[in-house]
Amino acid sequence: MMIQIQEPKSPWEIVHMVWVTALPPSGDRSFNACVVLVDRYSKTPMFLPFNKDDTAMYTAIMIFNRVISHKGLFQNIIIDTDPKIHFSIMDKSP
């Protein structure tokens, strides 16, 4: 289903999020995945290293600590993955 996406009025209001997995291990934690966040206003990307086994809760906390705490809360996050892929951090407690 195609949804009309509004144009952002300021930076980091609407972001596009993509997971990149199956990367060769790197860094002290042997990161093998990356979350790419792209600001739709300025087209500025941010690359956050992760492990593909990290939990949804851990990922959400790291995105908050590394991005939202500096840029502000996003109005919308666009994730265009297969509709069969769904995760919810609200259903799990730490």
C-alpha positions in Angstrom: 0.0 0.0 0.0 1.4 3.4 -1.0 1.1 6.2 1.6 1.6 9.8 0.7 4.6 11.1 2.8 4.4 14.8 3.8 7.4 17.0 3.3 9.3 17.9 6.5 9.4 21.5 7.6 12.6 21.2 9.7 15.6 18.9 10.1 15.2 15.5 11.7 11.4 15.8 11.8 11.0 12.9 9.3 13.6 10.2 8.9 14.1 7.2 6.7 15.5 4.1 8.5 17.2 1.2 6.8 19.0 -1.9 8.3 22.1 -3.1 6.6 23.1 -6.6 7.7 25.6 -9.3 6.9 28.5 -6.9 7.1 32.0 -8.2 7.9 32.7 -7.9 11.7 34.5 -4.6 12.7 35.3 -2.6 15.8 35.8 -3.7 19.4 32.3 -5.3 19.6 32.7 -6.9 16.1 29.7 -5.0 14.7 28.1 -6.8 11.8 25.1 -4.6 11.1 24.3 -0.9 10.7 21.2 1.2 11.0 21.2 4.1 8.5 19.0 7.1 9.4 18.5 9.7 6.7 17.0 13.1 7.5 14.4 13.8 4.7 14.8 17.5 5.1 18.6 17.9 4.7 19.3 14.4 3.3 22.0 14.0 6.0 22.7 10.4 6.9 23.7 8.9 10.2 25.3 5.5 10.4 24.9 3.5 13.7 26.9 0.3 14.2 25.1 -2.7 15.7 25.2 -6.4 15.9 22.4 -8.3 14.1 21.6 -10.1 17.3 21.0 -6.9 19.3 17.4 -6.7 20.6 14.8 -4.2 19.4 14.9 -2.6 22.9 18.7 -2.2 22.8 18.4 -0.7 19.3 15.7 1.7 20.4 17.7 2.8 23.4 20.9 3.3 21.3 19.0 5.3 18.7 17.5 7.5 21.5 21.0 8.0 23.1 22.9 8.6 19.9 20.4 10.5 17.8 17.1 11.6 19.4 18.8 13.1 22.5 20.8 15.4 20.1 18.4 16.0 17.2 15.0 15.8 19.0 12.1 13.4 18.7 11.2 12.4 15.2 7.6 13.1 14.0 7.7 10.1 11.6 10.1 7.2 10.9 9.8 5.7 7.5 10.8 2.0 7.3 10.2 0.4 4.0 10.8 -3.2 4.6 8.9 -6.3 3.7 5.4 -6.1 5.3 6.1 -9.5 6.9 8.8 -8.0 9.0 7.5 -6.4 12.1 9.0 -5.6 15.5 7.6 -4.0 18.5 9.6 -2.7 21.5 6.4 -2.1 23.4 5.6 -5.8 23.8 8.8 -6.6 25.5 10.2 -5.4 28.8 14.0 -5.1 29.5 
